[in-house]
Amino acid sequence: GFTSSANKVTIDGSATCKDMTWAAAPNNPILGISGEWSQQNINIYGSLTLQNEMGFEVPKIKFRATQPNQTITTNGVPLGSQNQTYNSSSVTFEGSGEWILNDDFKVLNYSAIFVNQGSLNTNSKNVTVDRFLAYENSALSLGSSVMSVNTWRCLSNVFDAGTSLIDGLGSQSAFSG
């Protein structure tokens, strides 16, 4: 198990999994990377569940499911890296599947969410990210989410804004689409 002095799992290279679930690990575990950050990412072909109080220091996450009803539960853990060395963090949805947020979703450090393909349902949960970009081959459903962004670009083929609010984070916020 994890101890207070040995609580980090380090990925050297890219990693791939069906589902990733962190639950009941002691001593606030940390998932991180080593080496050149721009060449490393986690590819998740299913759902993601994090436990509260853990660290998730992976700057690039790619959701690549091909099936519907995949869930993302962060339990308050922001995605991306707080390490300024990594310069930016991104979460990319690029499978043909569907992802549903089970709680608020935050990406750190000059961050971006790219919805390249598939369907993202924010499920009325709040999303905080520097740049949010949804492209033509995607579907986006926001419900009553508050989308806190600096840049918003939505070109989704299917876009259901519901009663959501798109909130600019700064005086230089840009919106299009």
Protein Blocks (a to p, Z undefined) as FASTA:
>chain_A
ZZfklmcccdedjdddfbdcdehiahiiadddedjfklgccddfbdcdddehiacdbfbd
cdfbfbehiacdekhpagdjfblklopacdddfbfbdcddfbdcddeehiadddfbcjdd
eklpacddfbdcddfkbccdekjaccddfbdcdfbfbdcekjadcddfbfkbcceZZ
